[in-house]
Amino acid sequence: MHAQLIVEQILMAPVAPVVPNPTASPPPGLAEIGGQFIGWMKWILVACGVGGLIACGIMMTVGRRNRSSFAADGAAGIPWVLGGLTLGSMAAVLAGAFL
């Protein structure tokens, strides 16, 4: 009898309070500056990505004759550059998924 009362009280106990989860909002006056800063960072990402792919191509071209390890390093850099560009282009989607 007592065990049944204890189980009923545990099952009928109130659920833990819900922690508030407000939507993200910029501080007053910083929305435009924040967007501009993110735009600059995206531009830098694209410029560096193009430069990185060009550098990999140069390494592969120069390393073709008698410097095969240099060419291999250039070829090995391509997935890293493409991975960085992919991560940067998906950054807003990934950050939004966790908020």
Solvent accessible surface area in square Angstrom, and as a share of the most:
residue,aa,sasa,rsa
1,M,175,0.78
2,H,144,0.64
3,A,71,0.55
4,Q,109,0.49
5,L,86,0.43
6,I,100,0.51
7,V,81,0.46
8,E,78,0.35
9,Q,126,0.56
10,I,119,0.60
11,L,136,0.68
12,M,157,0.70
13,A,54,0.42
14,P,126,0.80
15,V,138,0.79
16,A,77,0.60
17,P,123,0.77
18,V,139,0.80
19,V,122,0.70
20,P,112,0.70
21,N,130,0.67
22,P,112,0.71
23,T,124,0.72
24,A,89,0.69
25,S,91,0.58
26,P,80,0.50
27,P,77,0.48
28,P,139,0.88
29,G,67,0.64
30,L,85,0.42
31,A,61,0.47
32,E,146,0.65
33,I,104,0.53
34,G,32,0.30
35,G,44,0.43
36,Q,96,0.43
37,F,110,0.46
38,I,101,0.51
39,G,36,0.35
40,W,146,0.51
41,M,106,0.47
42,K,111,0.47
43,W,179,0.63
44,I,92,0.47
45,L,51,0.26
46,V,85,0.49
47,A,46,0.35
48,C,87,0.52
49,G,6,0.05
50,V,80,0.46
51,G,37,0.35
52,G,19,0.18
53,L,65,0.33
54,I,103,0.52
55,A,47,0.37
56,C,9,0.05
57,G,33,0.32
58,I,98,0.50
59,M,51,0.23
60,M,76,0.34
61,T,102,0.59
62,V,74,0.42
63,G,0,0.00
64,R,166,0.61
65,R,167,0.61
66,N,156,0.80
67,R,132,0.48
68,S,88,0.57
69,S,82,0.53
70,F,80,0.33
71,A,22,0.17
72,A,58,0.45
73,D,85,0.44
74,G,0,0.00
75,A,44,0.34
76,A,58,0.45
77,G,18,0.18
78,I,55,0.28
79,P,83,0.52
80,W,205,0.72
81,V,30,0.17
82,L,85,0.42
83,G,38,0.37
84,G,34,0.33
85,L,43,0.21
86,T,71,0.42
87,L,112,0.56
88,G,20,0.19
89,S,85,0.55
90,M,85,0.38
91,A,51,0.39
92,A,76,0.59
93,V,109,0.63
94,L,65,0.32
95,A,56,0.44
96,G,45,0.44
97,A,78,0.60
98,F,172,0.71
99,L,158,0.78
